[in-house]
Amino acid sequence: MGPNPRKADVLPTGAPLTLGGISIGSVDVITIIASCALMFALQRIVFHTRIGTAMRAVSWNPSVAALMGVNVDRVISFTFVLGSVLAAVAGILYSAKYAKVEPLMA
């Protein structure tokens, strides 16, 4: 331990894949797949679930959504949790790619 930055291997690194002259690493492939899966999941949540409908209603007009029976506080809390989960996954994927995390990174 100590104040010095340390390297942490989160995802396995292997030989890069070469497709048509383009070299892409395994971490990049995992990042792209995870990002696409999360975007698809977010799209399904927002457009195909009751909480997604409530999120859209609250974003449009919270007072009218409350009059229609939507629990505005619950929807806002769910939205913050969802955003926090996505930010956490983004941080994990970033640290897997660059393998050096410091407290003052930004």
C-alpha positions as CSV (number, residue, x, y, z in Angstrom):
1,M,0.0,0.0,0.0
2,G,1.0,3.6,0.0
3,P,0.5,6.8,-2.0
4,N,2.1,5.4,-5.2
5,P,-0.2,4.4,-8.2
6,R,-0.4,0.7,-8.7
7,K,-1.3,-1.3,-11.8
8,A,-4.3,-3.7,-11.5
9,D,-5.1,-6.2,-14.2
10,V,-8.9,-6.5,-14.2
11,L,-9.5,-8.3,-17.5
12,P,-7.3,-10.8,-19.2
13,T,-4.9,-9.5,-21.8
14,G,-4.0,-11.6,-24.7
15,A,-2.7,-11.3,-28.3
16,P,-4.6,-8.6,-30.2
17,L,-7.1,-9.7,-32.9
18,T,-6.2,-8.5,-36.4
19,L,-9.1,-8.0,-38.8
20,G,-8.3,-6.5,-42.2
21,G,-5.2,-4.6,-41.0
22,I,-6.9,-3.3,-37.8
23,S,-5.5,-4.6,-34.5
24,I,-7.9,-4.7,-31.6
25,G,-7.1,-6.0,-28.1
26,S,-9.3,-8.4,-26.1
27,V,-10.0,-5.6,-23.5
28,D,-11.3,-3.4,-26.4
29,V,-13.6,-6.2,-27.6
30,I,-14.9,-6.8,-24.1
31,T,-15.5,-3.0,-23.7
32,I,-17.4,-2.8,-27.0
33,I,-19.6,-5.9,-26.2
34,A,-20.3,-4.7,-22.7
35,S,-21.2,-1.2,-23.9
36,C,-23.5,-2.5,-26.6
37,A,-25.2,-4.8,-24.1
38,L,-25.7,-2.0,-21.6
39,M,-27.0,0.4,-24.3
40,F,-29.5,-2.3,-25.4
41,A,-30.5,-3.0,-21.8
42,L,-31.0,0.8,-21.1
43,Q,-33.1,1.1,-24.2
44,R,-35.3,-1.9,-23.2
45,I,-35.7,-0.4,-19.7
46,V,-36.6,3.1,-20.8
47,F,-39.0,2.1,-23.6
48,H,-40.4,-1.3,-22.6
49,T,-41.0,-1.3,-18.9
50,R,-43.4,0.5,-16.5
51,I,-40.6,2.2,-14.7
52,G,-39.3,3.4,-18.1
53,T,-42.7,4.9,-18.9
54,A,-42.7,6.5,-15.5
55,M,-39.2,7.9,-16.1
56,R,-40.3,9.5,-19.4
57,A,-43.5,10.9,-17.8
58,V,-41.5,12.4,-14.9
59,S,-38.9,13.9,-17.3
60,W,-41.7,15.5,-19.3
61,N,-43.8,16.9,-16.5
62,P,-43.3,15.7,-12.9
63,S,-46.5,17.3,-11.5
64,V,-48.8,15.8,-14.1
65,A,-47.0,12.4,-13.6
66,A,-47.7,12.6,-9.9
67,L,-51.4,13.4,-10.6
68,M,-51.5,10.3,-12.8
69,G,-50.3,8.1,-9.8
70,V,-46.6,7.9,-10.5
71,N,-44.4,7.9,-7.5
72,V,-42.0,10.7,-8.6
73,D,-39.5,10.2,-5.7
74,R,-39.2,6.5,-6.5
75,V,-38.7,7.2,-10.2
76,I,-36.0,9.8,-9.5
77,S,-34.3,7.5,-7.1
78,F,-34.3,4.6,-9.6
79,T,-32.9,7.0,-12.3
80,F,-30.0,8.0,-10.0
81,V,-29.3,4.3,-9.2
82,L,-29.4,3.4,-12.9
83,G,-27.0,6.2,-13.7
84,S,-24.7,5.3,-10.9
85,V,-24.6,1.6,-12.0
86,L,-23.8,2.7,-15.6
87,A,-21.0,5.1,-14.3
88,A,-19.6,2.3,-12.2
89,V,-19.4,-0.1,-15.1
90,A,-17.8,2.7,-17.2
91,G,-15.2,3.2,-14.5
92,I,-14.4,-0.5,-14.4
93,L,-14.1,-0.7,-18.2
94,Y,-11.9,2.4,-18.2
95,S,-9.6,1.0,-15.5
96,A,-9.4,-2.3,-17.4
97,K,-8.2,-0.5,-20.5
98,Y,-5.7,1.8,-18.9
99,A,-4.9,-0.3,-15.8
100,K,-3.9,2.6,-13.6
101,V,-6.3,4.4,-11.3
102,E,-5.3,7.4,-9.2
103,P,-7.5,9.4,-6.8
104,L,-6.8,12.6,-8.8
105,M,-7.6,11.4,-12.3
106,A,-10.5,13.8,-12.7
